[in-house]
Amino acid sequence: MEALIPILTQVIAGAVGGNAASGALKQVAISVVARTIVGAIGGIGGGMLLSMFGGEAAMTGLVADGIGGLIGGGILSTIVGAVAAKAR
């Protein structure tokens, strides 16, 4: 169960970050469901990257997972929204 908590934190933070980034940039190219899913996937990736590269820094634990998830979800959602808008 302890291994599942960081992943859930990353997924939730990624979904929030993806929706916030897409909403702030007024991207209408992808739906709310799509940007939530893309944000969750980006949250997992961002959380993993932050834990790999920031392992020796002071940011560890659930706070680091949440921040990595927010950033990763926002970035991936923005990229997918831009690509989808360009394709239309």
C-alpha positions in Angstrom: 0.0 0.0 0.0 2.9 2.4 0.7 4.1 2.0 -2.9 0.7 3.0 -4.2 0.4 6.3 -2.3 3.1 8.2 -4.3 1.6 7.0 -7.6 -1.9 8.1 -6.6 -0.5 11.5 -5.5 1.2 11.9 -8.9 -1.9 10.9 -10.8 -4.2 13.3 -8.9 -1.7 16.1 -9.0 -1.1 15.5 -12.7 -4.8 15.6 -13.5 -5.1 18.9 -11.6 -2.0 20.3 -13.3 -3.2 19.3 -16.7 -6.6 20.8 -16.3 -5.1 24.0 -14.8 -2.6 24.4 -17.6 -5.1 23.8 -20.3 -7.6 26.1 -18.7 -5.1 28.9 -18.3 -4.0 28.6 -21.9 -7.6 28.4 -23.1 -7.0 25.3 -25.1 -10.2 23.9 -26.6 -8.4 21.4 -28.8 -8.9 18.5 -26.3 -11.8 17.7 -24.0 -11.8 17.9 -20.3 -11.7 14.1 -20.0 -8.7 13.9 -22.5 -6.7 16.6 -20.7 -7.4 14.9 -17.3 -6.1 11.6 -18.6 -3.1 13.2 -20.3 -2.4 15.2 -17.2 -2.5 12.0 -15.1 -0.1 10.3 -17.4 2.2 13.4 -17.3 1.9 13.5 -13.6 3.3 10.0 -13.2 6.2 10.8 -15.6 6.9 14.1 -13.9 6.9 12.6 -10.5 9.3 9.9 -11.6 11.6 12.3 -13.3 11.7 14.6 -10.2 12.4 11.6 -7.9 15.2 10.4 -10.2 16.9 13.7 -10.7 16.0 15.4 -7.4 16.7 12.4 -5.2 19.5 14.0 -3.3 17.7 17.4 -2.9 15.6 18.3 0.0 12.4 17.6 -2.0 11.4 14.0 -1.1 8.2 12.4 -0.2 4.6 13.3 -1.1 5.4 17.0 -1.6 7.9 16.1 -4.3 5.5 13.7 -5.9 2.8 16.3 -5.9 5.0 19.0 -7.3 6.4 16.7 -10.0 2.9 15.6 -10.8 1.6 19.1 -11.2 4.4 20.2 -13.4 4.5 17.0 -15.5 0.7 17.0 -16.0 0.7 20.6 -17.0 3.5 20.2 -19.5 2.2 17.1 -21.2 -1.3 18.5 -21.4 0.0 21.6 -22.9 2.0 19.7 -25.5 -0.9 17.4 -26.4 -3.2 20.4 -26.7 -0.8 22.3 -29.0 -0.4 19.3 -31.2 -4.1 18.6 -31.4 -4.8 22.3 -32.2 -2.1 22.2 -34.9 -3.6 19.1 -36.4 -7.0 20.7 -36.9 
